[in-house]
Amino acid sequence: MSVAAQPLTWDVIRDWPYDPARRFELVEGELVMSPSPVPEHQICVANLTMLLLQHVKQNKLGTVMPAPMDVVLAPDAVFQPDLLFIRADRRSIIHKTHVAGPPDLCVEVVSESNRTHDTVVKFHEYARREVAEYWLVDVREREISSWKAGHGRYELIGRARPGEKLPSLVLPGLELDPASVLPAEDAEL
């Protein structure tokens, strides 16, 4: 007799012991593990965190949080975006142990080891769950793309390469130059 595996839910995994060496997400009840990020990934996350924190604090817009932070979009859909933003008027979705509901902005630095997970799986799940804006920071392509949600799908807001500006719909007044985020092209990492 075979035993069918039951899909996992947030209620099952939320009390698992924290292990910073393991990053996992729940996609349609299935556990997806990711390797630790590489240095250029973390440089992008650090640069973006600094830029967003400065803009958000200066304009009193809300809360910025880097990973790891569990974002529970549904009982069987739990993600850890590299960076997220929640508007001040929506802070009630921030709980003691997680974020319950879609952030206003999720940012993913595309990992070569996880490219499909970031650009396809998360892209579709975030759109489906109405994450208002999604940024993909692509180090290999040296660009950042921004997407807005509507009716369970994403529509491109814009793409920018170093020297260009990328506006945000959820962060008024922010125009992001990828040069301030991406490692220098000649950087040896």
C-alpha positions in Angstrom: 0.0 0.0 0.0 1.4 3.4 -0.9 0.9 6.5 1.1 0.0 9.7 -0.7 2.0 12.7 0.5 -0.1 15.5 1.8 0.6 19.1 0.6 2.3 21.2 3.2 0.7 24.3 4.6 1.9 27.3 6.6 0.3 25.8 9.7 2.7 22.8 9.4 5.9 24.7 8.5 5.7 27.9 10.6 7.1 26.3 13.8 10.0 24.5 12.1 13.3 25.5 13.6 15.0 28.5 11.9 18.1 27.6 10.0 19.8 30.6 8.2 21.7 28.2 6.0 18.4 26.9 4.5 16.0 29.1 2.6 12.7 27.4 1.7 9.4 28.5 0.2 6.1 26.8 -0.2 4.7 26.6 -3.7 1.3 25.0 -4.1 2.0 23.0 -0.9 5.4 21.8 -2.1 8.6 22.7 -0.3 11.2 24.4 -2.5 14.7 24.8 -1.1 17.1 27.4 -2.4 20.9 27.5 -2.0 22.5 30.3 -0.1 22.9 33.4 -2.3 26.2 34.3 -4.0 28.1 37.6 -3.2 26.9 39.6 -6.2 23.3 38.7 -5.3 23.8 40.0 -1.7 25.5 43.1 -3.0 22.4 43.9 -5.0 20.1 43.2 -2.0 22.3 45.4 0.3 22.4 48.3 -2.3 18.6 48.1 -2.9 17.8 47.8 0.9 19.9 51.0 1.5 18.3 52.9 -1.3 14.7 51.9 -0.5 15.1 52.4 3.2 16.4 55.9 2.6 13.5 56.8 0.2 10.8 55.2 2.3 12.0 56.7 5.6 12.5 60.2 4.1 8.9 60.1 2.7 7.3 58.2 5.5 5.9 55.6 3.1 5.9 52.4 5.1 8.1 49.5 5.9 11.0 47.8 4.0 12.2 44.3 4.9 15.0 42.2 3.4 14.9 38.4 3.4 14.5 36.2 5.3 10.9 37.1 6.0 8.1 34.6 5.4 5.3 36.1 3.3 2.2 34.0 3.6 0.1 34.6 0.4 -2.1 31.5 1.0 -1.9 28.5 3.3 0.0 26.6 0.6 2.0 29.6 -0.8 4.7 31.0 1.4 7.6 33.0 -0.1 10.7 34.8 1.0 11.3 37.7 -1.4 14.8 39.2 -1.4 13.2 42.5 -0.4 9.7 43.7 0.2 7.8 47.0 0.9 4.5 47.5 2.7 2.7 50.8 2.6 2.1 52.5 6.0 -1.6 52.1 5.7 -1.2 48.4 5.3 1.1 47.7 8.2 -1.6 45.5 9.8 -0.4 42.6 7.5 2.9 42.5 9.4 2.6 39.9 12.2 5.2 38.9 14.8 6.5 36.0 12.8 5.5 36.7 9.2 3.7 38.9 6.7 0.1 37.8 6.1 -0.9 38.8 2.6 0.6 40.4 -0.4 3.3 43.1 0.1 2.9 46.2 -2.1 6.3 45.5 -3.7 8.4 42.3 -3.9 11.9 42.4 -5.3 13.8 39.4 -6.5 17.5 39.4 -7.5 17.5 36.7 -10.1 19.8 33.8 -9.1 21.4 31.8 -11.8 20.8 28.7 -9.7 17.1 29.6 -9.4 16.4 31.6 -12.6 13.1 29.8 -13.5 11.9 30.0 -9.9 12.4 33.8 -9.8 11.3 34.7 -13.3 8.4 32.2 -13.8 7.2 30.6 -10.6 7.4 33.6 -8.3 6.4 35.9 -11.2 3.1 34.0 -11.7 2.4 33.5 -8.0 3.0 37.1 -7.1 0.7 38.3 -10.0 -1.9 35.7 -9.1 -1.8 36.8 -5.4 -2.0 40.5 -6.3 1.5 41.7 -5.2 1.0 45.2 -6.6 4.5 45.7 -8.0 7.3 43.2 -8.8 10.9 44.0 -9.6 13.3 41.6 -11.2 17.0 42.5 -10.8 18.9 40.6 -13.4 22.6 40.8 -12.9 23.5 38.7 -15.9 21.4 41.0 -18.2 22.4 44.1 -16.3 18.8 45.4 -16.0 15.9 45.8 -13.6 12.4 45.3 -14.8 9.3 46.5 -13.0 5.8 44.9 -13.3 2.4 46.0 -12.0 -0.4 43.6 -11.1 -3.9 43.6 -12.4 -6.5 40.8 -12.7 -4.0 38.1 -11.7 -1.4 39.1 -14.3 1.6 41.4 -14.6 2.0 44.2 -17.1 5.4 45.6 -17.7 6.0 49.1 -16.3 9.5 49.4 -17.7 13.0 48.1 -18.0 16.2 50.0 -17.2 19.9 49.4 -17.6 22.7 51.4 -15.9 22.3 55.1 -16.7 18.6 54.8 -17.2 15.8 55.5 -14.7 13.1 53.1 -13.6 10.0 54.6 -11.9 7.9 52.8 -9.3 4.1 53.0 -8.9 4.1 52.1 -5.2 7.0 54.2 -4.2 6.1 57.7 -5.3 9.1 59.9 -6.4 11.5 57.0 -6.7 13.4 56.7 -10.0 15.9 53.9 -9.7 19.1 53.8 -11.7 20.3 50.1 -12.0 23.9 51.5 -11.7 23.3 52.2 -8.1 22.2 48.6 -7.5 24.2 46.3 -9.7 27.9 45.4 -9.0 30.3 47.2 -11.3 30.6 45.3 -14.5 34.4 44.8 -14.0 34.0 43.8 -10.4 35.8 40.5 -9.6 33.5 38.4 -7.4 
